[in-house]
């Protein structure tokens, strides 16, 4: 296994999609909100787009990352990770997730980047299993 050497400690938000743990760099995260019932479907949108929602006056596109990552299970969670706005495209994106686990600090020896590819940046080794580190910019593109 190849070991990653990340330049500095990085904080990540760990969350669940079905029974698997994933994480994203906390620098990309703006907030976490409850899903609510005000999700508006978008006709003719990509299959992974669940719809849009108005969050404090900002139209936010809501994505189901399970569809992007080809994760089985059609259930959708009750929480939304809202990512920092994309200033170039003037849009805000959020992901429907099942549950937030924790904010954790990554150190280089914990990350195996030999599996990097697609939206995966690496695998984080934990005592209780693995956490898949994903790049929201690659999924939100």
Secondary structure per residue as TSV (DSSP state, phi and psi in degrees):
chain	resnum	aa	ss	phi	psi
A	1	X	-	360.0	137.3
A	2	X	-	-84.0	135.9
A	3	X	-	-100.1	135.5
A	4	X	-	-84.6	146.7
A	5	X	-	-118.9	96.2
A	6	X	-	-80.8	145.5
A	7	X	S	-68.9	-29.9
A	8	X	S	-149.4	164.0
A	9	X	-	-60.9	138.5
A	10	X	E	-123.2	137.0
A	11	X	E	-93.8	137.5
A	12	X	E	-127.2	153.5
A	13	X	E	-97.4	118.9
A	14	X	E	-94.9	137.7
A	15	X	E	-148.4	167.2
A	16	X	E	-108.4	139.5
A	17	X	E	-123.3	113.0
A	18	X	T	56.7	-127.8
A	19	X	T	-104.2	15.5
A	20	X	E	-106.8	144.9
A	21	X	E	-94.9	137.5
A	22	X	E	-130.8	164.9
A	23	X	E	-148.2	156.7
A	24	X	E	-135.0	152.1
A	25	X	E	-60.3	128.6
A	26	X	G	-63.1	-21.6
A	27	X	G	-63.5	-22.1
A	28	X	G	-84.5	-17.0
A	29	X	E	-89.3	130.5
A	30	X	E	-93.5	-47.5
A	31	X	E	-165.4	171.3
A	32	X	E	-125.3	129.0
A	33	X	E	-129.7	160.8
A	34	X	E	-73.5	148.4
A	35	X	-	-63.9	-47.8
A	36	X	-	71.4	-177.0
A	37	X	S	-110.5	8.4
A	38	X	-	-97.5	26.9
A	39	X	-	-77.5	123.8
A	40	X	B	-102.4	119.2
A	41	X	-	-64.5	148.0
A	42	X	-	-107.2	115.7
A	43	X	T	-62.2	143.7
A	44	X	T	60.7	25.9
A	45	X	-	-90.4	169.8
A	46	X	-	-61.3	151.6
A	47	X	T	-58.9	-27.6
A	48	X	T	-83.5	-7.7
A	49	X	E	-87.3	116.4
A	50	X	E	-80.3	-26.7
A	51	X	E	149.8	-159.3
A	52	X	E	-128.7	158.9
A	53	X	E	-145.0	149.5
A	54	X	E	-94.0	112.4
A	55	X	E	-111.0	103.4
A	56	X	T	52.1	45.1
A	57	X	T	87.7	-0.8
A	58	X	E	-110.8	126.5
A	59	X	E	-74.4	122.1
A	60	X	E	-118.6	126.1
A	61	X	E	-80.0	129.1
A	62	X	E	-106.0	124.0
A	63	X	E	-109.9	144.6
A	64	X	-	-98.7	101.5
A	65	X	H	-65.5	-19.6
A	66	X	H	-61.3	-37.1
A	67	X	H	-71.3	-38.9
A	68	X	H	-67.3	-40.4
A	69	X	T	-90.0	4.8
A	70	X	T	55.6	47.8
A	71	X	-	-95.8	128.5
A	72	X	S	-61.5	167.8
A	73	X	-	94.2	122.2
A	74	X	-	-95.4	-7.3
A	75	X	-	-65.4	143.8
A	76	X	-	-115.1	144.6
A	77	X	-	-76.5	-178.7
A	78	X	S	-110.1	5.3
A	79	X	E	-120.3	154.5
A	80	X	E	-130.4	127.2
A	81	X	E	-88.4	119.5
A	82	X	E	-98.9	125.3
A	83	X	E	-92.7	157.0
A	84	X	-	-54.5	143.1
A	85	X	-	-60.5	143.9
A	86	X	B	-83.6	103.8
A	87	X	T	-65.2	-34.6
A	88	X	T	-67.2	-42.2
A	89	X	T	-99.5	-0.5
A	90	X	T	52.6	52.9
A	91	X	B	-142.5	154.6
A	92	X	E	-119.7	140.1
A	93	X	E	-127.4	146.6
A	94	X	E	-135.1	156.1
A	95	X	E	-116.0	136.8
A	96	X	E	-81.1	124.3
A	97	X	E	-126.1	165.1
A	98	X	S	-83.2	-41.9
A	99	X	E	-163.7	143.0
A	100	X	E	-85.8	135.2
A	101	X	E	-96.1	-62.2
A	102	X	E	-171.6	167.0
A	103	X	E	-100.1	127.6
A	104	X	E	-131.4	158.5
A	105	X	E	-100.5	132.4
A	106	X	E	-100.8	139.8
A	107	X	-	-117.2	154.6
A	108	X	G	-52.2	-40.6
A	109	X	G	-71.0	-12.1
A	110	X	G	-84.8	-16.1
A	111	X	E	-106.1	127.1
A	112	X	E	-107.7	110.8
A	113	X	-	-99.5	14.4
A	114	X	T	-69.4	-16.4
A	115	X	T	-99.6	10.1
A	116	X	-	-58.5	136.7
A	117	X	B	166.6	152.1
A	118	X	T	59.0	-123.4
A	119	X	T	-96.0	-0.6
A	120	X	E	-90.6	126.3
A	121	X	E	-92.0	-23.0
A	122	X	E	164.8	-179.5
A	123	X	E	-116.1	130.9
A	124	X	E	-97.9	124.9
A	125	X	E	-89.1	124.1
A	126	X	E	-123.2	160.9
A	127	X	T	-60.4	-32.4
A	128	X	T	-98.2	14.8
A	129	X	E	135.1	-156.2
A	130	X	E	-113.7	152.4
A	131	X	E	-124.3	129.4
A	132	X	E	-89.2	120.4
A	133	X	E	-91.2	117.7
A	134	X	E	-118.0	155.2
A	135	X	-	-100.5	109.9
A	136	X	H	-63.7	-27.7
A	137	X	H	-64.2	-33.7
A	138	X	H	-73.7	-31.3
A	139	X	H	-82.2	-37.4
A	140	X	H	-77.7	-9.2
A	141	X	-	-64.1	360.0
